[in-house]
């Protein structure tokens, strides 16, 4: 069983960046220990992993075992229920890595299969890996909001920028290439106007891989200072959104909209854009994941407001020191160590022999973490 489920997970991973707003799913059909059908889902392909595996197996699916990374769905959506196809194919047993967190499915697929006389087994030892593969989907189904990841490249003393010349990079080319895998897996990316003005960045997905939908590039810009000739605006093909306030100039709004840039007024406190409103807007439009690549102030706002769900910090073997170099999170900060924002589920990732990344989730159950 282990080898077949491992293969199903590998197949599911092939859907990274290609499935939103649906989950990545892989399926393997085995008969007498021999694989007779394989499939994985992509949004462009429409057909679900189970259906593709059944089609490849043909008559060999009868009496076989289906290994799948997520509970087969049992309702009519864009496609007919996978459970119906599994039953019709004569599958004898279904082994799934986890239950679907979608309340429309959540156990109903298993119930339908059992009612048809199909043996169902949940492979608990693979559940965590399957859930992590679909972390954004699981989060969205549980909270109704996209998973928000705060990404930063930092020195060992936690700095992201020097006070004067910021030419060059903090991290290596290898680390920067790894960032592209995170962008590719994200539905949207957000930065502040200060970063855009300083770097004239585009924030595109440069992985070169197929996507289910364009990466939505978001600029938090309270006064609509984004230049019309910036690389962000100039490269817009309906994939740039500027979040602003009601105090912004109508003339500037018209100028940006003439470039195809979408402008949304999302007022927050103190005349600034509400990051919470940005996240809620993305939720309405079924964007499952947002990555923040911004400056010190926006980073702190995301953490302090509780908008960020997790961090992914790349550490380089460097120290800037000084009191003027910008920390990864600026703003007012917390005044007491006892009030520090707390993280859990910490994981270390080796990037190069001298670089590493820290991935961790905000512990929102801790007092002071909103």
ROLO-772213 format. One line per 10 residues: number of its first residue (from 1); their letters; for each residue x, y, z of C-alpha. Coordinates in pm, 1 decimal. Example, Ala and Ser with C-alpha at 12.3 -4.5 7.8 and 13.67 -1.06 7.14 Angstrom:
1) as) 1230.0:-450.0:780.0  1367.0:-106.0:714.0
! end
This chain:
1) xxxxxxxxxx) 0.0:0.0:0.0  275.2:245.2:94.2  435.2:251.4:-250.9  102.0:314.6:-423.6  5.3:596.8:-188.4  351.2:750.7:-223.2  300.2:752.5:-599.9  -44.5:909.0:-560.4  108.6:1187.9:-350.3  378.6:1244.3:-611.9
11) xxxxxxxxxx) 111.9:1268.8:-881.2  -87.0:1516.6:-671.5  224.3:1733.5:-635.0  227.1:1768.4:-1014.4  -81.1:1987.6:-977.8  95.0:2256.9:-772.4  -15.0:2598.2:-897.3  -245.5:2434.8:-1152.2  -555.4:2350.9:-949.3  -687.5:2659.7:-764.3
21) xxxxxxxxxx) -952.9:2703.6:-636.4  -968.2:2324.9:-608.0  -732.9:2087.3:-425.4  -441.7:1896.0:-577.5  -531.2:1527.5:-600.3  -343.8:1221.8:-722.6  -487.8:873.6:-784.0  -340.2:530.6:-852.0  -533.2:213.1:-933.2  -358.9:-115.7:-855.0
31) xxxxxxxxxx) -469.9:-469.9:-925.7  -281.0:-768.6:-785.9  0.1:-532.2:-688.8  38.0:-391.1:-1041.3  -50.1:-28.9:-1122.1  -308.4:-17.6:-1402.8  -417.8:344.9:-1388.2  -283.4:683.9:-1282.1  -417.1:1038.5:-1276.9  -379.4:1382.8:-1124.0
41) xxxxxxxxxx) -606.0:1686.0:-1135.5  -542.4:2019.8:-1304.9  -795.0:2299.2:-1350.1  -736.8:2307.0:-1725.9  -793.1:1933.7:-1757.6  -1123.5:1951.0:-1565.1  -1137.7:1572.8:-1517.2  -1060.1:1464.7:-1163.3  -766.9:1239.8:-1077.1  -990.9:939.7:-1005.2
51) xxxxxxxxxx) -1161.4:967.9:-1345.2  -830.9:986.7:-1531.6  -700.4:682.4:-1345.6  -1020.0:486.9:-1417.3  -1007.8:577.6:-1786.2  -647.8:457.5:-1809.9  -726.4:134.3:-1626.7  -1037.6:52.1:-1829.0  -1173.4:-295.6:-1750.5  -868.9:-362.6:-1533.2
61) xxxxxxxxxx) -1025.4:-133.0:-1272.1  -1285.7:-396.8:-1189.5  -1191.7:-560.3:-860.2  -892.4:-328.4:-815.8  -794.3:-87.4:-535.2  -795.8:288.4:-580.3  -534.6:485.2:-385.3  -625.3:855.5:-370.3  -486.6:1149.7:-174.6  -826.8:1303.1:-92.1
71) xxxxxxxxxx) -1177.0:1169.8:-32.7  -1362.3:1134.8:-367.0  -1633.3:1395.8:-411.0  -1998.4:1295.3:-412.2  -2183.1:1601.4:-544.6  -2254.6:1751.6:-885.7  -2026.4:2050.0:-950.9  -1840.4:2120.5:-1273.4  -1820.2:1742.6:-1305.5  -2031.8:1445.2:-1204.2
81) xxxxxxxxxx) -1952.0:1281.0:-867.6  -1632.2:1075.9:-868.3  -1802.7:831.4:-635.0  -2046.6:736.7:-913.1  -1760.9:667.0:-1154.9  -1576.2:459.7:-893.4  -1884.1:248.3:-829.5  -1953.9:204.5:-1201.2  -1592.6:99.7:-1265.8  -1624.5:-189.7:-1021.9
91) xxxxxxxxxx) -1350.7:-68.3:-786.5  -1334.7:-308.1:-490.3  -1152.9:-91.4:-235.1  -1064.0:275.7:-188.7  -768.1:385.8:23.0  -765.8:762.4:88.0  -507.2:974.5:266.5  -758.6:1211.6:423.1  -1118.9:1323.9:446.5  -1215.6:1621.0:230.8
101) xxxxxxxxxx) -1246.6:1938.5:446.3  -1505.5:2075.1:201.8  -1835.7:2061.8:394.8  -2010.8:1959.1:71.9  -1808.8:1637.2:78.7  -1661.0:1579.3:427.9  -1736.1:1210.1:483.1  -2022.9:1188.1:236.3  -1799.5:1046.0:-34.2  -1689.4:764.7:194.1
111) xxxxxxxxxx) -2049.3:700.6:299.6  -2159.8:673.5:-62.3  -1884.6:425.9:-141.7  -1953.0:210.3:163.7  -2323.8:207.8:83.7  -2233.8:62.9:-256.2  -2036.3:-217.7:-91.9  -1690.6:-72.2:-153.7  -1436.9:-112.8:126.2  -1297.9:222.3:242.2
121) xxxxxxxxxx) -973.9:268.3:433.3  -824.5:597.3:552.6  -444.0:584.1:549.7  -384.8:803.8:853.7  -6.5:786.8:822.3  -30.8:991.2:500.8  -289.3:1240.7:625.7  -44.4:1511.1:736.0  145.3:1507.7:406.8  -176.2:1518.7:207.5
131) xxxxxxxxxx) -308.2:1808.1:415.6  16.3:2006.4:379.4  4.7:1959.2:4.7  -335.6:2128.2:10.3  -263.3:2362.7:299.8  -432.0:2663.0:137.4  -740.8:2463.1:36.5  -778.9:2314.0:384.9  -734.6:2658.6:542.8  -991.3:2815.1:309.9
141) xxxxxxxxxx) -1246.5:2543.0:380.7  -1203.1:2582.9:756.5  -1191.0:2963.3:776.9  -1343.6:3093.7:455.4  -1029.0:3303.1:404.9  -714.4:3261.3:195.3  -397.7:3134.2:360.2  -167.1:3435.0:406.1  208.5:3373.4:406.8  453.3:3648.6:497.9
151) xxxxxxxxxx) 776.1:3592.1:305.0  1102.0:3779.4:362.9  1473.8:3756.4:291.0  1663.1:3852.5:606.4  2009.6:3872.7:754.9  2097.5:3673.3:1064.5  2015.0:3979.8:1274.4  1670.6:4006.7:1118.6  1730.5:4299.6:881.6  1579.4:4333.9:533.9
161) xxxxxxxxxx) 1735.9:4661.8:413.1  2033.6:4886.6:474.9  1986.1:5259.6:550.2  2162.5:5372.7:231.9  2265.7:5168.0:-72.4  2040.5:4863.4:-119.2  2182.9:4741.9:-448.0  2230.0:4366.2:-469.6  2055.5:4086.3:-283.9  2047.2:3958.3:71.8
171) xxxxxxxxxx) 2005.6:3594.2:-27.1  2161.8:3379.5:-298.5  2035.1:3302.5:-646.2  1936.0:2957.7:-519.9  1718.3:3110.6:-248.5  1561.1:3351.3:-496.0  1481.0:3061.8:-727.6  1314.6:2884.0:-435.8  1095.5:3190.0:-381.2  954.5:3134.8:-728.9
181) xxxxxxxxxx) 817.0:2798.6:-616.1  623.5:2980.8:-343.3  496.1:3240.2:-590.7  391.8:2966.3:-829.4  191.5:2796.2:-555.1  20.8:3124.0:-457.5  -294.7:3272.6:-606.1  -201.6:3631.5:-519.8  97.7:3834.5:-405.8  95.5:4164.2:-215.3
191) xxxxxxxxxx) 345.5:4441.4:-156.2  344.7:4804.2:-43.2  386.9:5110.8:-259.9  717.4:5187.7:-86.8  866.5:4863.7:-216.3  737.8:4930.6:-567.8  878.6:5284.1:-573.2  1214.7:5168.6:-436.7  1261.1:4857.3:-651.3  1029.3:4910.5:-951.8
201) xxxxxxxxxx) 940.8:4543.6:-911.2  691.6:4341.7:-1115.0  627.8:4055.2:-867.7  555.7:3802.0:-1140.4  567.9:3422.6:-1129.5  891.8:3348.9:-1310.7  880.5:2970.8:-1264.6  771.5:2925.0:-1625.5  519.2:2663.1:-1514.1  153.4:2637.4:-1608.2
211) xxxxxxxxxx) -91.8:2810.9:-1374.0  -461.6:2759.9:-1311.9  -511.1:3136.3:-1301.1  -283.0:3439.6:-1337.5  -94.0:3545.6:-1025.1  -287.0:3847.1:-894.2  -40.0:4123.5:-805.8  -161.9:4358.9:-533.2  -14.2:4694.2:-429.8  -119.8:4859.2:-103.3
221) xxxxxxxxxx) -117.8:5226.6:-202.0  -320.4:5464.8:16.0  -257.5:5773.4:-202.7  -233.9:5601.6:-544.1  129.7:5691.3:-595.8  190.6:5398.4:-832.1  345.8:5549.4:-1147.9  171.1:5470.3:-1472.4  507.4:5392.0:-1629.7  619.1:5159.7:-1349.7
231) xxxxxxxxxx) 702.0:4803.7:-1450.3  408.2:4689.0:-1237.8  154.0:4900.0:-1428.3  321.6:4860.2:-1767.4  312.0:4479.6:-1743.1  -52.0:4469.1:-1631.9  -274.5:4230.6:-1825.8  -570.4:4241.7:-1590.3  -359.0:4093.9:-1311.9  -275.3:4404.9:-1105.2
241) xxxxxxxxxx) -495.5:4532.2:-823.4  -421.6:4847.9:-628.0  -582.0:4870.5:-283.9  -628.6:5233.8:-184.8  -832.7:5467.6:36.7  -1116.6:5712.0:-21.2  -865.0:5995.4:24.1  -684.0:5903.3:-297.5  -703.1:6126.9:-604.5  -977.2:6047.0:-854.8
251) xxxxxxxxxx) -752.0:6163.5:-1134.9  -481.2:5917.5:-1031.6  -739.1:5642.6:-1017.5  -852.0:5713.4:-1373.8  -490.5:5717.0:-1490.1  -421.8:5373.5:-1345.7  -750.8:5226.6:-1461.9  -671.5:5342.5:-1815.3  -368.3:5112.6:-1792.8  -592.9:4817.8:-1704.9
261) xxxxxxxxxx) -509.1:4833.9:-1335.1  -797.3:4745.3:-1103.3  -842.1:4992.8:-817.4  -1036.5:4907.8:-500.8  -1107.7:5145.8:-212.1  -1052.8:4949.0:110.0  -1039.0:5198.2:395.3  -883.0:5100.7:725.1  -779.8:5280.5:1039.7  -563.2:5593.3:1037.8
271) xxxxxxxxxx) -629.7:5662.6:670.5  -453.0:5346.3:560.4  -563.7:5047.7:357.5  -721.1:4766.5:556.7  -525.9:4446.0:497.9  -816.7:4255.7:647.1  -1044.3:4401.8:379.1  -795.9:4294.7:110.8  -802.3:3937.3:240.6  -1182.5:3937.2:258.9
281) xxxxxxxxxx) -1203.2:4063.4:-98.6  -977.9:3778.4:-212.0  -1196.3:3531.5:-23.3  -1506.7:3649.2:-209.2  -1328.5:3589.7:-537.2  -1205.9:3244.4:-427.5  -836.5:3320.6:-410.5  -710.0:3051.7:-173.6  -362.9:3185.6:-97.5  -184.6:3518.0:-64.2
291) xxxxxxxxxx) 188.5:3575.6:-26.6  310.9:3904.4:117.1  650.1:4028.6:-7.7  672.4:4376.8:134.2  863.4:4620.0:349.7  898.2:4655.2:722.9  576.6:4851.6:786.3  345.6:4629.4:581.9  505.1:4320.5:735.6  434.0:4447.5:1085.4
301) xxxxxxxxxx) 78.0:4542.3:992.0  16.9:4188.8:861.8  151.7:4036.2:1183.1  -3.1:4280.4:1430.1  -347.8:4259.9:1269.9  -342.0:3881.0:1264.8  -390.9:3882.1:887.8  -76.5:3671.3:838.7  -121.4:3300.8:905.1  239.3:3192.3:862.4
311) xxxxxxxxxx) 589.1:3312.5:780.8  852.6:3186.4:540.8  1178.9:3368.2:612.7  1496.1:3304.5:413.0  1809.7:3364.2:621.5  2144.5:3462.2:468.8  2478.1:3436.5:655.2  2512.1:3813.8:686.3  2473.9:4081.9:952.6  2392.7:4446.0:880.8
321) xxxxxxxxxx) 2376.6:4567.1:1238.5  2314.3:4929.0:1330.9  1996.4:5099.5:1449.1  1894.2:5230.9:1108.3  1888.3:4908.8:906.3  1526.6:4805.4:862.3  1402.9:4506.0:1062.0  1179.5:4243.3:901.1  886.2:4390.6:1095.1  889.3:4757.0:1194.2
331) xxxxxxxxxx) 595.6:4964.1:1312.0  525.1:5018.5:1678.4  618.3:4664.9:1774.1  539.2:4508.5:2109.4  660.8:4693.3:2419.4  713.1:4386.3:2640.2  875.6:4050.5:2575.2  572.1:3887.8:2732.0  359.7:4029.5:2449.8  573.5:3893.0:2165.2
341) xxxxxxxxxx) 386.9:3738.6:1873.1  418.0:3362.4:1910.9  464.2:3098.5:1641.5  435.4:2720.1:1637.6  476.6:2427.1:1398.6  824.8:2556.7:1314.4  1008.8:2389.7:1028.0  1361.0:2450.8:896.9  1440.9:2416.4:526.9  1796.4:2384.5:395.8
351) xxxxxxxxxx) 1837.4:2614.6:95.0  2215.9:2611.1:38.5  2495.9:2486.8:267.1  2504.1:2836.3:421.1  2139.4:2942.9:394.3  1818.5:2818.5:547.6  1452.7:2912.3:566.9  1218.7:2916.0:864.9  855.1:2825.4:810.0  615.9:2871.7:1103.3
361) xxxxxxxxxx) 251.1:2938.4:1176.2  115.1:3222.2:1388.0  -27.6:3076.3:1706.9  -357.5:3262.3:1708.1  -468.5:3089.2:2026.4  -205.9:3278.5:2226.1  -321.6:3594.4:2402.1  -193.3:3891.6:2207.5  -193.2:3710.3:1870.6  -507.4:3832.0:1702.6
! end
